[in-house]
Amino acid sequence: MTTLADYSDAARATEDALYEASEVLRATTTAAEADAALAATAQAADAVRADAEAYRASLVEASAATNTQPTGGDVAAQMSYLHQYVFDYNSAQWGDYNPYGGDCTNYASQGLIARGWQPDDTWYSDGEMWTASEAWIGTVQMSEYFDALGLSYSTEADLDRVRVGDIGLFSWGELDTQMDHTMTVSKVEYVPGGPPKVSFISHNEDGEYRDLTTVLHVEHTDSQVWIYHIP
């Protein structure tokens, strides 16, 4: 399950094969059966890792002509930063835009900086309040920036390639607006026989593991999400 979480962007078929192999391993009753099942499980885990790595390389290649941000980066550092400041804002360094419409995109941008992204002419902040660009603090403008970088995205209908560190941009169905909220994927859990359970970390509604389905269909209605894959 750790492999399925760490490499949640592997193709579903390889994930299913690993889960099924692990279930066979759990059910073994003899040493010979266990040895054979363990070997099969290890092989399936290698396939999951290889598929995810190949997919990540394809994201880099697909956006190479337009993406000006460093690829790969330190996802662990991104998540460590976001968890550190999810409730106790780092407002002394980056400001707090909650009183002015929301701090959600500012917070997600900080996470990308921790991951290794670099400010540029479109996406930047000098740290103090009102020194940030629209792409740094605005959901719509961040989506336009991601599109200009050539990043691809997933929707609720296809979550197979989502992984921790990706950025979700949301449109609440009950509001007559284009996009309303930004969150970072904080956990992806494999679910046998169904789509993965995707959770987010965010400001505004501060939380570390906000469930995608709950956010879209309980807290809000008729809502949409575009989860951008960060190469």
N, C-alpha and C positions, 0 to 999 in steps of 0.2 A: 504494500500500500504506500510505502514511502516512495518507491520508484514511480508509482502511478501519480503521486502528488508532485514530485519534483519534475517529472517529464509529462505533465498533463497535456502538452501540446503535441504529443505523439498521435498518430492516427488511431481512431477508435478500434479498428480491427486488431492492432498490435496490443492495445491495452486490454481488450477482452481476452486475447490469447494468454496474456500474463495472469490475469485474474483466474481464468479457468485452470491454468497450470498450478497456481497456488492452491486452489481448492482441491485439486487432485492430491497435491502434496499433504494437505491437512488430513485427508481421508486415508492415507496409507497406514497399513497395519504391520508391515514387515520391513526389515532393514533393506532388503533388496528393492522393494517397492519404493521406499523412501529415497534411496540413492538414485533410482531412475527418475523419480518425480522431481527431485532436487535439481538434477541436471537439466531437465526440461524447463523448470522454472527459471533457472539461471539463464538459459538460452533465450527464453521469452523476455526476460528483463533486459538482456543485451539488445534485443530487437526493438524494445520500446525506447531505450536510450538512443540507439542509432537513428531511429525514425525521427525522434524529436530534434536531434542535432542536425539531421538533414533538412528538416523543415526550417529550423532557425537559420541555417545557411541560405536557404531559398529566399527567406525574407530579406536578408542582407543583399543578395544578388538582385532581387526584384526592384529594390529601392536604391540601388547603387548610383544611378544616374541623377537622382534628385535629393537623396538623403545627405544632409550636411552634418548630422549628429554622429558621435561615436557609436559604433554598434557593439553588441554584447553588454559590456558594462558590468557593474557589481550589483546584481539584483539583491543580494543579501544586505548590502549597505543601504540600498534604497528602502527596503522594508524595515531595517533597523531604525533608520531615521524616522520613517512614518509612524512606527509604533511608539517611538520615544516622544513624539510631539503631537499625538492624536488628541489628547485631552489637555495637555499643558502646552499651549501654542508657543512656537518659537517666534513670537511677535517682535521681540527686541531686534532680531536679525532681519525678518522678512515682512513685518507688519501683520495686521489682522484686518481683513476686509469684510468680516461678518456684518458690521454695522452698515455697510454700504452695498449690500446685495449678496454677499457670501464670500467665504475664504476658501471654498473647495478647490478651485483651479490653482490658486496661489499655493496651496498645500501640495497638490499633485505635482506642480512644477518644482517645488523644493525637493520632492522625492526623486525626480529625474536628475536634478543637480547632484544629489547624493549618489545616484547610480553612475554618473560620469558624463552627463550631457553638459554642453557648454552654451552660455548665452550667445546670441547673435543679434543681427539688426532687427529681427522680428520678435524674437522670444527672449526677453531679458527683464531683469529687475536689479536696481542698485541697492535693494534691501529696505530702504525706508519707504514709508507709505507714499503712494502716488508716484513712485519712480518706476513702476512696472509697466510693461507693454500690455496691450489688450490681449495678445496671445498668451501671456503669462497668467493673467487673472480672469479671463473670460472664456466660458465654455465654447461658445460659437467660434470665437477667434482661435482657440486652441485646435478645434476640429479643422479649421481652414489651414492652420499651420501644419498639422499632421498630414493633411491631404497634399499640401505643397511638398512635403518631404517624401511623398510616395508611399506612405504607410498604408497597409491593408487593415481591415477590421472584420470582426465577427458580429453577428446579431444574436438575439435570443434563440433564433431558429437553428443555429449551428454554433455550438460552444466547444466543439471538439478540439480546436487549436488554441484555446485560451490558456494562458499561464500566469502565474504570479508576476506582478510588475507591469502587466498590461494596464492600459488606461481606458476606463469606461466613461463615455459621455452620454448623458441621459436627457430625454425629452419627456416631460410629464404630460400625460394625455389630457388631464383636466385643465391645463393652462394653455392659453392661446399664444404660445411662444415657440421658438425654433429649438433651442436647447437650454436646459435649466441647471444641470448639475454635473460635476466631475468627481470620479472616484477611482482609486487604484485597486486592482485585483490583489487581494491579500491571501486567498486560499482557493484552491480548486480540488474538490474531492470526487474521486471516482465513485459512480453509482452503478452497480450491476443492473443491466437491463434498462437504463434510462440515461438522460443527459447528466453531465457532471453538475455538482452543486458548487456554484461560484459565489464567493463572498468578496466584499470590498471594504477598504479602509477609507475614511473620509472625515472632512470637517463639515461644518454647518450642522447636520445631524451627526455629531461626533460618534464614531464607532469603529471598531477594529475588524469586525466580521459581519458586515451587513449583507444579508442573503439577497441575491439577485431577484428571485421570484417574489419574495416578500416586498421588496422595494418597488418592483414594477406593478404588482397586482393587488397588494394589500395597502401599503402606505400611499400608493398612487393608483390611477386607473388608466387603462388603454395607453400605457407608456412604452417607450422604445429605448433601446440602448445600442450604441456602437462601441464595441470594445476593440480599441486599436492595439495591434500587435507591435510591441516595441522590439525592434531587431537587436 
